[in-house]
Amino acid sequence: MTKNYQIAVLSGDGIGPEVINETIKVLDAVAQTYVFELQYQQALIGAIAIDQTNEPLPLQTIEACKQADAVLFGAIGDPKYDNDPNAAVRPEQGLLALRKELGLFANVRPVKAYKKLLDKSPLRTEIIQHTDLIIFRELISGIYFGDKKISSDGRVATDTCTYTQEEIENIAHLAFQSAVKRNNKLTLIDKANVLETSRLWRRVVQSLATQYPTVEVDYMFVDNAAMQLILNPKQFDVILTENMFGDIISDEASVIGGSIGLLPSASIGDKTALFEPIHGSYPQAKNKGIANPIASILSGAMMLDHLGEHDAADAIRDAVLHAINQGILTPDLATDTTYTTNAVGDHIANHVRYRTGHRYQDNMTHSKSTII
């Protein structure tokens, strides 16, 4: 009997719909090849949801996500809200609320330096080559979700950072389990010399480490970690950290690969998981055909891993690597390229369909890739 998966699709704003369209194209190709079915339910979030419903996260979207086997997410954000400091409702509120509503406590971001793209990074090749790490960021607690206050005269603002032992344990177990499957090395990034919450993180991780005796655990202050990530990223394998530090560190890590358009992510909860590229809505590129769909497509591969379709996920990653090696790239990685967002998606989808038993060649026209 053919397996059938229900996928909630939240394309969002800016380039979100464009990269999601290419991801669905690739997912459909791999589903056909590996004989399973994906059924999609579109739902609103972000600026487009505010425009149509006055809410950044409509109730219908929450229900669609809760009923789905997985959630595929694009991007949110729009300049008309970003540039208005007095806006009462913002697109980003929808994503934060969705993470909390679905209990998505762990954000997982792999970072890899592709050999073909080493010269695209602002960092020297000898520094970044062979980098292959994964960041586990706690996602629904900490300062982003703490109490927020501003004084009556508007001159004093307060954001509260709070963590519980249970919240730390939930994501720490996932990070340790990943380290066991990889290279048995985990680095906790914190600010334990200053912050009480960071000292709690250290105590909890030190306690859990006894359950994973094969894993070597390092502890690093976030300011030093930010520097070390640029000086010697190969020293890291699994990084574990809290919400705000993870937000900053993972975006910093994006320069290693040469483009933020290459990095996928997964947000994991007890019952639901959401998959999204780490880039934003990039409104300047909307409808221009220049957005890089690879991060979104690789997020789709992570989704298939979550669903247990590991061979299909590997096929997508192989097809992405083929596209990179053949120079089928958008302008963020190749300034003289003629390949559009759609053409990159076509190439990857076609490689998934025809890679077995066929000789793959590239048609160097503006928007096509052809199997011969």
Short mmCIF file of the C-alpha atoms (twelve columns), coordinates in Angstrom:
data_MODEL
# 
_entry.id   MODEL 
# 
loop_
_atom_site.group_PDB 
_atom_site.id 
_atom_site.type_symbol 
_atom_site.label_atom_id 
_atom_site.label_alt_id 
_atom_site.label_comp_id 
_atom_site.label_asym_id 
_atom_site.label_seq_id 
_atom_site.Cartn_x 
_atom_site.Cartn_y 
_atom_site.Cartn_z 
_atom_site.pdbx_PDB_model_num 
ATOM 1   C CA . MET A 1   0.000  0.000  0.000   1 
ATOM 2   C CA . THR A 2   1.347  3.404  -1.007  1 
ATOM 3   C CA . LYS A 3   2.189  5.669  1.911   1 
ATOM 4   C CA . ASN A 4   0.377  8.993  1.979   1 
ATOM 5   C CA . TYR A 5   1.584  12.064 3.870   1 
ATOM 6   C CA . GLN A 6   -0.392 15.221 4.634   1 
ATOM 7   C CA . ILE A 7   1.752  18.349 4.331   1 
ATOM 8   C CA . ALA A 8   0.675  21.802 5.483   1 
ATOM 9   C CA . VAL A 9   2.244  24.398 3.181   1 
ATOM 10  C CA . LEU A 10  2.802  27.898 4.561   1 
ATOM 11  C CA . SER A 11  4.449  29.786 1.706   1 
ATOM 12  C CA . GLY A 12  4.296  33.150 3.457   1 
ATOM 13  C CA . ASP A 13  5.693  36.373 2.036   1 
ATOM 14  C CA . GLY A 14  8.312  37.741 -0.344  1 
ATOM 15  C CA . ILE A 15  10.253 34.955 -2.058  1 
ATOM 16  C CA . GLY A 16  8.565  32.343 0.127   1 
ATOM 17  C CA . PRO A 17  6.007  31.257 -2.496  1 
ATOM 18  C CA . GLU A 18  8.704  31.036 -5.200  1 
ATOM 19  C CA . VAL A 19  11.088 28.784 -3.279  1 
ATOM 20  C CA . ILE A 20  8.215  26.680 -1.945  1 
ATOM 21  C CA . ASN A 21  6.944  26.121 -5.507  1 
ATOM 22  C CA . GLU A 22  10.337 24.715 -6.479  1 
ATOM 23  C CA . THR A 23  10.467 22.575 -3.357  1 
ATOM 24  C CA . ILE A 24  7.079  21.054 -4.097  1 
ATOM 25  C CA . LYS A 25  8.225  20.414 -7.677  1 
ATOM 26  C CA . VAL A 26  11.215 18.445 -6.368  1 
ATOM 27  C CA . LEU A 27  9.174  16.665 -3.698  1 
ATOM 28  C CA . ASP A 28  6.628  15.550 -6.287  1 
ATOM 29  C CA . ALA A 29  9.424  14.222 -8.489  1 
ATOM 30  C CA . VAL A 30  10.999 12.221 -5.688  1 
ATOM 31  C CA . ALA A 31  7.618  10.955 -4.459  1 
ATOM 32  C CA . GLN A 32  6.889  9.614  -7.925  1 
ATOM 33  C CA . THR A 33  10.305 7.965  -8.124  1 
ATOM 34  C CA . TYR A 34  10.165 6.392  -4.652  1 
ATOM 35  C CA . VAL A 35  6.441  5.588  -4.736  1 
ATOM 36  C CA . PHE A 36  4.750  7.542  -1.976  1 
ATOM 37  C CA . GLU A 37  2.210  10.347 -2.050  1 
ATOM 38  C CA . LEU A 38  2.304  13.880 -0.678  1 
ATOM 39  C CA . GLN A 39  -0.923 15.820 -0.293  1 
ATOM 40  C CA . TYR A 40  -0.622 19.543 0.326   1 
ATOM 41  C CA . GLN A 41  -2.890 21.946 2.161   1 
ATOM 42  C CA . GLN A 42  -2.057 25.616 1.643   1 
ATOM 43  C CA . ALA A 43  -2.457 27.965 4.622   1 
ATOM 44  C CA . LEU A 44  -1.780 31.633 5.393   1 
ATOM 45  C CA . ILE A 45  0.833  33.138 7.703   1 
ATOM 46  C CA . GLY A 46  2.707  36.423 7.991   1 
ATOM 47  C CA . ALA A 47  2.022  39.625 6.083   1 
ATOM 48  C CA . ILE A 48  -0.262 37.948 3.548   1 
ATOM 49  C CA . ALA A 49  -2.334 36.593 6.434   1 
ATOM 50  C CA . ILE A 50  -2.552 40.044 8.028   1 
ATOM 51  C CA . ASP A 51  -3.645 41.524 4.710   1 
ATOM 52  C CA . GLN A 52  -6.403 38.959 4.265   1 
ATOM 53  C CA . THR A 53  -7.504 38.196 7.832   1 
ATOM 54  C CA . ASN A 54  -5.963 40.896 10.077  1 
ATOM 55  C CA . GLU A 55  -4.144 38.094 11.911  1 
ATOM 56  C CA . PRO A 56  -0.537 36.948 11.358  1 
ATOM 57  C CA . LEU A 57  -1.527 33.380 12.294  1 
ATOM 58  C CA . PRO A 58  -5.176 32.507 11.564  1 
ATOM 59  C CA . LEU A 59  -6.802 29.682 13.507  1 
ATOM 60  C CA . GLN A 60  -7.295 27.747 10.255  1 
ATOM 61  C CA . THR A 61  -3.512 27.695 9.789   1 
ATOM 62  C CA . ILE A 62  -2.933 26.333 13.278  1 
ATOM 63  C CA . GLU A 63  -5.463 23.564 12.694  1 
ATOM 64  C CA . ALA A 64  -3.983 22.666 9.304   1 
ATOM 65  C CA . CYS A 65  -0.540 22.343 10.898  1 
ATOM 66  C CA . LYS A 66  -1.774 20.233 13.798  1 
ATOM 67  C CA . GLN A 67  -3.526 17.813 11.447  1 
ATOM 68  C CA . ALA A 68  -0.550 17.480 9.084   1 
ATOM 69  C CA . ASP A 69  2.285  14.958 9.187   1 
ATOM 70  C CA . ALA A 70  4.716  17.828 8.621   1 
ATOM 71  C CA . VAL A 71  4.759  21.541 7.845   1 
ATOM 72  C CA . LEU A 72  6.619  23.117 4.920   1 
ATOM 73  C CA . PHE A 73  7.319  26.798 5.510   1 
ATOM 74  C CA . GLY A 74  8.605  29.540 3.205   1 
ATOM 75  C CA . ALA A 75  9.381  32.951 4.709   1 
ATOM 76  C CA . ILE A 76  7.626  35.878 6.354   1 
ATOM 77  C CA . GLY A 77  8.134  39.623 6.411   1 
ATOM 78  C CA . ASP A 78  7.165  42.694 4.431   1 
ATOM 79  C CA . PRO A 79  8.727  46.196 4.311   1 
ATOM 80  C CA . LYS A 80  5.403  47.897 5.034   1 
ATOM 81  C CA . TYR A 81  5.516  46.306 8.489   1 
ATOM 82  C CA . ASP A 82  9.299  46.270 8.956   1 
ATOM 83  C CA . ASN A 83  9.494  50.024 8.339   1 
ATOM 84  C CA . ASP A 84  6.595  50.925 10.620  1 
ATOM 85  C CA . PRO A 85  7.735  50.952 14.286  1 
ATOM 86  C CA . ASN A 86  4.154  51.647 15.367  1 
ATOM 87  C CA . ALA A 87  2.617  48.612 13.663  1 
ATOM 88  C CA . ALA A 88  0.447  46.832 16.223  1 
ATOM 89  C CA . VAL A 89  0.583  43.512 14.378  1 
ATOM 90  C CA . ARG A 90  3.709  42.153 12.669  1 
ATOM 91  C CA . PRO A 91  4.279  39.156 10.382  1 
ATOM 92  C CA . GLU A 92  6.989  37.726 12.655  1 
ATOM 93  C CA . GLN A 93  4.441  37.374 15.444  1 
ATOM 94  C CA . GLY A 94  2.807  34.657 13.373  1 
ATOM 95  C CA . LEU A 95  5.935  32.494 13.253  1 
ATOM 96  C CA . LEU A 96  6.747  32.953 16.932  1 
ATOM 97  C CA . ALA A 97  3.163  32.068 17.840  1 
ATOM 98  C CA . LEU A 98  3.201  29.029 15.545  1 
ATOM 99  C CA . ARG A 99  6.393  27.711 17.149  1 
ATOM 100 C CA . LYS A 100 4.829  28.078 20.579  1 
ATOM 101 C CA . GLU A 101 1.443  26.651 19.529  1 
ATOM 102 C CA . LEU A 102 3.030  23.550 17.967  1 
ATOM 103 C CA . GLY A 103 5.616  23.117 20.725  1 
ATOM 104 C CA . LEU A 104 8.520  23.337 18.276  1 
ATOM 105 C CA . PHE A 105 11.220 23.408 20.921  1 
ATOM 106 C CA . ALA A 106 14.262 22.469 18.818  1 
ATOM 107 C CA . ASN A 107 15.573 24.199 15.724  1 
ATOM 108 C CA . VAL A 108 18.094 22.074 13.805  1 
ATOM 109 C CA . ARG A 109 20.369 23.762 11.252  1 
ATOM 110 C CA . PRO A 110 23.043 21.821 9.342   1 
ATOM 111 C CA . VAL A 111 25.921 23.861 7.910   1 
ATOM 112 C CA . LYS A 112 28.137 22.427 5.203   1 
ATOM 113 C CA . ALA A 113 30.895 23.843 3.037   1 
ATOM 114 C CA . TYR A 114 30.478 22.519 -0.528  1 
ATOM 115 C CA . LYS A 115 33.796 21.974 -2.286  1 
ATOM 116 C CA . LYS A 116 32.572 23.634 -5.500  1 
ATOM 117 C CA . LEU A 117 31.515 26.782 -3.619  1 
ATOM 118 C CA . LEU A 118 34.466 27.333 -1.299  1 
ATOM 119 C CA . ASP A 119 35.477 30.451 -3.220  1 
ATOM 120 C CA . LYS A 120 32.007 31.974 -2.724  1 
ATOM 121 C CA . SER A 121 32.541 32.421 0.991   1 
ATOM 122 C CA . PRO A 122 34.236 35.596 2.283   1 
ATOM 123 C CA . LEU A 123 36.343 33.274 4.458   1 
ATOM 124 C CA . ARG A 124 39.525 31.666 3.154   1 
ATOM 125 C CA . THR A 125 39.240 28.221 1.587   1 
ATOM 126 C CA . GLU A 126 41.711 26.616 3.985   1 
ATOM 127 C CA . ILE A 127 39.570 27.790 6.916   1 
ATOM 128 C CA . ILE A 128 36.193 26.546 5.761   1 
ATOM 129 C CA . GLN A 129 36.951 23.438 3.699   1 
ATOM 130 C CA . HIS A 130 35.585 20.205 5.210   1 
ATOM 131 C CA . THR A 131 33.260 22.133 7.563   1 
ATOM 132 C CA . ASP A 132 30.238 19.987 8.397   1 
ATOM 133 C CA . LEU A 133 28.399 20.920 11.575  1 
ATOM 134 C CA . ILE A 134 24.867 21.040 12.941  1 
ATOM 135 C CA . ILE A 135 23.344 23.600 15.302  1 
ATOM 136 C CA . PHE A 136 20.644 22.752 17.854  1 
ATOM 137 C CA . ARG A 137 18.916 25.965 18.941  1 
ATOM 138 C CA . GLU A 138 16.223 26.030 21.641  1 
ATOM 139 C CA . LEU A 139 13.263 27.696 20.004  1 
ATOM 140 C CA . ILE A 140 10.304 28.489 22.260  1 
ATOM 141 C CA . SER A 141 11.786 29.919 25.463  1 
ATOM 142 C CA . GLY A 142 14.422 32.423 26.520  1 
ATOM 143 C CA . ILE A 143 14.450 36.149 25.977  1 
ATOM 144 C CA . TYR A 144 12.314 36.082 22.830  1 
ATOM 145 C CA . PHE A 145 9.396  34.668 24.803  1 
ATOM 146 C CA . GLY A 146 10.025 36.315 28.169  1 
ATOM 147 C CA . ASP A 147 8.067  39.157 29.769  1 
ATOM 148 C CA . LYS A 148 8.524  42.477 27.997  1 
ATOM 149 C CA . LYS A 149 8.034  45.829 29.690  1 
ATOM 150 C CA . ILE A 150 8.495  49.475 28.859  1 
ATOM 151 C CA . SER A 151 8.219  52.321 31.301  1 
ATOM 152 C CA . SER A 152 5.387  54.831 31.104  1 
ATOM 153 C CA . ASP A 153 7.749  57.493 29.761  1 
ATOM 154 C CA . GLY A 154 9.146  55.093 27.141  1 
ATOM 155 C CA . ARG A 155 12.728 55.499 28.363  1 
ATOM 156 C CA . VAL A 156 13.294 52.128 30.032  1 
ATOM 157 C CA . ALA A 157 12.676 48.740 28.389  1 
ATOM 158 C CA . THR A 158 13.009 45.264 29.874  1 
ATOM 159 C CA . ASP A 159 13.130 41.807 28.273  1 
ATOM 160 C CA . THR A 160 13.201 38.824 30.624  1 
ATOM 161 C CA . CYS A 161 15.121 35.610 29.824  1 
ATOM 162 C CA . THR A 162 13.772 32.497 31.544  1 
ATOM 163 C CA . TYR A 163 14.606 28.796 31.159  1 
ATOM 164 C CA . THR A 164 13.516 25.697 33.034  1 
ATOM 165 C CA . GLN A 165 15.469 22.495 33.511  1 
ATOM 166 C CA . GLU A 166 12.895 20.551 31.489  1 
ATOM 167 C CA . GLU A 167 13.140 22.934 28.519  1 
ATOM 168 C CA . ILE A 168 16.907 22.519 28.424  1 
ATOM 169 C CA . GLU A 169 16.732 18.749 28.812  1 
ATOM 170 C CA . ASN A 170 14.314 18.389 25.874  1 
ATOM 171 C CA . ILE A 171 16.666 19.876 23.311  1 
ATOM 172 C CA . ALA A 172 19.872 18.664 24.953  1 
ATOM 173 C CA . HIS A 173 18.791 15.041 24.548  1 
ATOM 174 C CA . LEU A 174 18.265 15.614 20.807  1 
ATOM 175 C CA . ALA A 175 21.693 17.212 20.469  1 
ATOM 176 C CA . PHE A 176 23.396 14.377 22.368  1 
ATOM 177 C CA . GLN A 177 21.595 11.783 20.232  1 
ATOM 178 C CA . SER A 178 22.781 13.559 17.092  1 
ATOM 179 C CA . ALA A 179 26.352 13.654 18.419  1 
ATOM 180 C CA . VAL A 180 26.276 9.890  18.998  1 
ATOM 181 C CA . LYS A 181 25.266 9.351  15.357  1 
ATOM 182 C CA . ARG A 182 27.918 11.761 14.070  1 
ATOM 183 C CA . ASN A 183 31.363 12.218 15.638  1 
ATOM 184 C CA . ASN A 184 30.638 12.049 19.382  1 
ATOM 185 C CA . LYS A 185 31.433 15.702 19.970  1 
ATOM 186 C CA . LEU A 186 29.093 18.376 21.374  1 
ATOM 187 C CA . THR A 187 29.771 22.037 22.174  1 
ATOM 188 C CA . LEU A 188 27.477 23.973 24.498  1 
ATOM 189 C CA . ILE A 189 27.536 27.687 23.716  1 
ATOM 190 C CA . ASP A 190 26.450 29.959 26.568  1 
ATOM 191 C CA . LYS A 191 27.459 32.984 28.658  1 
ATOM 192 C CA . ALA A 192 27.825 31.222 31.992  1 
ATOM 193 C CA . ASN A 193 30.315 33.790 33.299  1 
ATOM 194 C CA . VAL A 194 27.541 36.402 33.336  1 
ATOM 195 C CA . LEU A 195 24.049 34.900 32.969  1 
ATOM 196 C CA . GLU A 196 22.222 32.771 35.531  1 
ATOM 197 C CA . THR A 197 20.245 31.070 32.750  1 
ATOM 198 C CA . SER A 198 23.515 30.013 31.123  1 
ATOM 199 C CA . ARG A 199 24.742 28.546 34.400  1 
ATOM 200 C CA . LEU A 200 21.559 26.459 34.513  1 
ATOM 201 C CA . TRP A 201 22.245 25.289 30.946  1 
ATOM 202 C CA . ARG A 202 25.734 24.141 32.006  1 
ATOM 203 C CA . ARG A 203 24.487 22.276 35.054  1 
ATOM 204 C CA . VAL A 204 21.787 20.481 33.078  1 
ATOM 205 C CA . VAL A 205 24.109 19.527 30.199  1 
ATOM 206 C CA . GLN A 206 26.816 18.340 32.591  1 
ATOM 207 C CA . SER A 207 24.242 16.131 34.303  1 
ATOM 208 C CA . LEU A 208 22.908 14.681 31.034  1 
ATOM 209 C CA . ALA A 209 26.410 14.022 29.710  1 
ATOM 210 C CA . THR A 210 26.717 11.028 32.025  1 
ATOM 211 C CA . GLN A 211 23.987 9.332  29.952  1 
ATOM 212 C CA . TYR A 212 26.104 9.705  26.784  1 
ATOM 213 C CA . PRO A 213 29.579 8.515  27.862  1 
ATOM 214 C CA . THR A 214 30.965 8.370  24.306  1 
ATOM 215 C CA . VAL A 215 30.275 12.066 23.658  1 
ATOM 216 C CA . GLU A 216 33.026 14.588 24.343  1 
ATOM 217 C CA . VAL A 217 31.432 17.809 25.637  1 
ATOM 218 C CA . ASP A 218 33.023 21.249 25.289  1 
ATOM 219 C CA . TYR A 219 31.747 24.472 26.855  1 
ATOM 220 C CA . MET A 220 32.319 27.807 25.130  1 
ATOM 221 C CA . PHE A 221 31.211 31.361 25.861  1 
ATOM 222 C CA . VAL A 222 29.152 32.810 23.038  1 
ATOM 223 C CA . ASP A 223 31.514 35.721 22.301  1 
ATOM 224 C CA . ASN A 224 34.433 33.324 21.890  1 
ATOM 225 C CA . ALA A 225 32.252 30.911 19.922  1 
ATOM 226 C CA . ALA A 226 31.321 33.660 17.471  1 
ATOM 227 C CA . MET A 227 35.025 34.276 16.890  1 
ATOM 228 C CA . GLN A 228 35.947 30.574 16.706  1 
ATOM 229 C CA . LEU A 229 33.213 29.917 14.150  1 
ATOM 230 C CA . ILE A 230 35.076 32.255 11.791  1 
ATOM 231 C CA . LEU A 231 38.628 31.295 12.748  1 
ATOM 232 C CA . ASN A 232 38.193 27.515 12.750  1 
ATOM 233 C CA . PRO A 233 34.679 26.218 12.017  1 
ATOM 234 C CA . LYS A 234 35.963 22.650 11.506  1 
ATOM 235 C CA . GLN A 235 36.457 22.324 15.266  1 
ATOM 236 C CA . PHE A 236 32.665 22.126 15.709  1 
ATOM 237 C CA . ASP A 237 30.442 19.137 15.056  1 
ATOM 238 C CA . VAL A 238 27.225 19.441 17.110  1 
ATOM 239 C CA . ILE A 239 26.509 22.852 18.651  1 
ATOM 240 C CA . LEU A 240 23.864 23.218 21.364  1 
ATOM 241 C CA . THR A 241 22.664 26.622 22.516  1 
ATOM 242 C CA . GLU A 242 19.769 28.752 23.703  1 
ATOM 243 C CA . ASN A 243 17.339 30.728 21.588  1 
ATOM 244 C CA . MET A 244 18.956 34.129 21.031  1 
ATOM 245 C CA . PHE A 245 22.528 32.833 20.849  1 
ATOM 246 C CA . GLY A 246 21.390 30.198 18.354  1 
ATOM 247 C CA . ASP A 247 19.657 32.800 16.216  1 
ATOM 248 C CA . ILE A 248 22.873 34.814 15.961  1 
ATOM 249 C CA . ILE A 249 25.353 31.934 15.661  1 
ATOM 250 C CA . SER A 250 23.384 30.114 12.952  1 
ATOM 251 C CA . ASP A 251 23.123 33.230 10.786  1 
ATOM 252 C CA . GLU A 252 26.840 33.852 11.256  1 
ATOM 253 C CA . ALA A 253 27.485 30.276 10.155  1 
ATOM 254 C CA . SER A 254 25.630 30.915 6.906   1 
ATOM 255 C CA . VAL A 255 28.651 32.770 5.458   1 
ATOM 256 C CA . ILE A 256 30.660 29.552 5.581   1 
ATOM 257 C CA . GLY A 257 28.721 28.077 2.672   1 
ATOM 258 C CA . GLY A 258 28.798 31.289 0.667   1 
ATOM 259 C CA . SER A 259 25.073 32.030 0.737   1 
ATOM 260 C CA . ILE A 260 22.264 31.976 3.251   1 
ATOM 261 C CA . GLY A 261 20.257 30.535 0.362   1 
ATOM 262 C CA . LEU A 262 21.918 27.137 0.931   1 
ATOM 263 C CA . LEU A 263 20.924 26.471 4.525   1 
ATOM 264 C CA . PRO A 264 17.865 24.407 5.480   1 
ATOM 265 C CA . SER A 265 16.399 23.899 8.916   1 
ATOM 266 C CA . ALA A 266 13.966 21.783 10.883  1 
ATOM 267 C CA . SER A 267 11.930 22.811 13.911  1 
ATOM 268 C CA . ILE A 268 11.042 19.757 15.966  1 
ATOM 269 C CA . GLY A 269 8.263  19.290 18.505  1 
ATOM 270 C CA . ASP A 270 6.801  16.344 20.375  1 
ATOM 271 C CA . LYS A 271 4.084  15.798 17.753  1 
ATOM 272 C CA . THR A 272 4.814  18.107 14.823  1 
ATOM 273 C CA . ALA A 273 7.823  19.254 12.822  1 
ATOM 274 C CA . LEU A 274 8.233  22.287 10.568  1 
ATOM 275 C CA . PHE A 275 10.813 22.642 7.799   1 
ATOM 276 C CA . GLU A 276 12.036 25.950 6.389   1 
ATOM 277 C CA . PRO A 277 15.016 27.685 4.796   1 
ATOM 278 C CA . ILE A 278 16.805 29.931 7.273   1 
ATOM 279 C CA . HIS A 279 16.689 32.961 4.963   1 
ATOM 280 C CA . GLY A 280 14.100 35.688 5.228   1 
ATOM 281 C CA . SER A 281 11.479 36.897 2.782   1 
ATOM 282 C CA . TYR A 282 14.005 38.968 0.730   1 
ATOM 283 C CA . PRO A 283 11.271 41.268 -0.650  1 
ATOM 284 C CA . GLN A 284 13.705 42.994 -3.033  1 
ATOM 285 C CA . ALA A 285 13.928 39.756 -5.028  1 
ATOM 286 C CA . LYS A 286 10.226 38.962 -5.104  1 
ATOM 287 C CA . ASN A 287 9.004  37.771 -8.524  1 
ATOM 288 C CA . LYS A 288 12.390 38.424 -10.165 1 
ATOM 289 C CA . GLY A 289 13.390 34.776 -10.542 1 
ATOM 290 C CA . ILE A 290 16.672 35.273 -8.688  1 
ATOM 291 C CA . ALA A 291 15.857 33.665 -5.326  1 
ATOM 292 C CA . ASN A 292 17.930 30.607 -4.449  1 
ATOM 293 C CA . PRO A 293 15.563 27.647 -3.862  1 
ATOM 294 C CA . ILE A 294 18.228 25.240 -2.597  1 
ATOM 295 C CA . ALA A 295 17.771 25.956 1.118   1 
ATOM 296 C CA . SER A 296 14.047 25.333 0.801   1 
ATOM 297 C CA . ILE A 297 14.598 22.188 -1.290  1 
ATOM 298 C CA . LEU A 298 17.065 20.834 1.272   1 
ATOM 299 C CA . SER A 299 14.497 21.606 3.973   1 
ATOM 300 C CA . GLY A 300 12.162 19.372 1.997   1 
ATOM 301 C CA . ALA A 301 14.813 16.645 2.183   1 
ATOM 302 C CA . MET A 302 14.978 17.071 5.955   1 
ATOM 303 C CA . MET A 303 11.194 16.710 6.015   1 
ATOM 304 C CA . LEU A 304 11.421 13.408 4.159   1 
ATOM 305 C CA . ASP A 305 14.001 12.171 6.664   1 
ATOM 306 C CA . HIS A 306 11.554 13.064 9.431   1 
ATOM 307 C CA . LEU A 307 8.842  11.066 7.639   1 
ATOM 308 C CA . GLY A 308 11.142 8.059  7.304   1 
ATOM 309 C CA . GLU A 309 11.715 8.407  3.534   1 
ATOM 310 C CA . HIS A 310 15.500 8.423  3.856   1 
ATOM 311 C CA . ASP A 311 16.343 7.172  0.347   1 
ATOM 312 C CA . ALA A 312 14.176 9.895  -1.178  1 
ATOM 313 C CA . ALA A 313 15.831 12.508 1.040   1 
ATOM 314 C CA . ASP A 314 19.277 11.324 -0.043  1 
ATOM 315 C CA . ALA A 315 18.203 11.513 -3.691  1 
ATOM 316 C CA . ILE A 316 17.315 15.183 -3.238  1 
ATOM 317 C CA . ARG A 317 20.642 15.927 -1.573  1 
ATOM 318 C CA . ASP A 318 22.461 14.125 -4.399  1 
ATOM 319 C CA . ALA A 319 20.539 16.172 -6.968  1 
ATOM 320 C CA . VAL A 320 21.360 19.420 -5.165  1 
ATOM 321 C CA . LEU A 321 25.041 18.474 -5.091  1 
ATOM 322 C CA . HIS A 322 24.885 17.726 -8.819  1 
ATOM 323 C CA . ALA A 323 23.349 21.144 -9.500  1 
ATOM 324 C CA . ILE A 324 26.058 22.842 -7.451  1 
ATOM 325 C CA . ASN A 325 28.857 20.903 -9.138  1 
ATOM 326 C CA . GLN A 326 27.435 21.688 -12.584 1 
ATOM 327 C CA . GLY A 327 27.109 25.396 -11.809 1 
ATOM 328 C CA . ILE A 328 23.314 25.440 -11.964 1 
ATOM 329 C CA . LEU A 329 23.118 28.354 -9.556  1 
ATOM 330 C CA . THR A 330 21.191 31.557 -8.896  1 
ATOM 331 C CA . PRO A 331 22.903 35.001 -8.802  1 
ATOM 332 C CA . ASP A 332 23.724 34.869 -5.077  1 
ATOM 333 C CA . LEU A 333 26.303 32.199 -5.963  1 
ATOM 334 C CA . ALA A 334 27.079 32.992 -9.620  1 
ATOM 335 C CA . THR A 335 26.888 36.628 -10.687 1 
ATOM 336 C CA . ASP A 336 27.020 35.784 -14.405 1 
ATOM 337 C CA . THR A 337 24.425 33.023 -14.242 1 
ATOM 338 C CA . THR A 338 21.507 32.677 -16.634 1 
ATOM 339 C CA . TYR A 339 19.692 30.268 -14.331 1 
ATOM 340 C CA . THR A 340 16.501 31.381 -12.666 1 
ATOM 341 C CA . THR A 341 14.829 30.111 -9.522  1 
ATOM 342 C CA . ASN A 342 12.582 27.976 -11.698 1 
ATOM 343 C CA . ALA A 343 15.473 26.604 -13.772 1 
ATOM 344 C CA . VAL A 344 17.377 25.473 -10.681 1 
ATOM 345 C CA . GLY A 345 14.249 23.728 -9.417  1 
ATOM 346 C CA . ASP A 346 13.726 22.077 -12.814 1 
ATOM 347 C CA . HIS A 347 17.290 20.791 -12.891 1 
ATOM 348 C CA . ILE A 348 17.093 19.278 -9.419  1 
ATOM 349 C CA . ALA A 349 13.676 17.705 -10.076 1 
ATOM 350 C CA . ASN A 350 14.825 16.263 -13.384 1 
ATOM 351 C CA . HIS A 351 17.955 14.822 -11.836 1 
ATOM 352 C CA . VAL A 352 15.843 13.086 -9.211  1 
ATOM 353 C CA . ARG A 353 13.601 11.586 -11.914 1 
ATOM 354 C CA . TYR A 354 16.213 10.459 -14.383 1 
ATOM 355 C CA . ARG A 355 19.527 9.990  -12.581 1 
ATOM 356 C CA . THR A 356 19.265 6.178  -12.575 1 
ATOM 357 C CA . GLY A 357 20.196 4.580  -15.891 1 
ATOM 358 C CA . HIS A 358 20.422 7.845  -17.800 1 
ATOM 359 C CA . ARG A 359 23.267 10.112 -18.782 1 
ATOM 360 C CA . TYR A 360 22.552 13.572 -17.404 1 
ATOM 361 C CA . GLN A 361 23.619 16.599 -19.405 1 
ATOM 362 C CA . ASP A 362 22.783 20.263 -19.087 1 
ATOM 363 C CA . ASN A 363 20.961 22.323 -21.664 1 
ATOM 364 C CA . MET A 364 22.586 25.688 -21.179 1 
ATOM 365 C CA . THR A 365 19.546 27.678 -22.209 1 
ATOM 366 C CA . HIS A 366 18.119 30.318 -19.923 1 
ATOM 367 C CA . SER A 367 15.538 28.256 -18.148 1 
ATOM 368 C CA . LYS A 368 15.746 24.583 -19.042 1 
ATOM 369 C CA . SER A 369 17.630 21.487 -18.064 1 
ATOM 370 C CA . THR A 370 17.246 18.433 -20.244 1 
ATOM 371 C CA . ILE A 371 17.766 14.711 -19.798 1 
ATOM 372 C CA . ILE A 372 19.499 13.086 -22.774 1 
# 
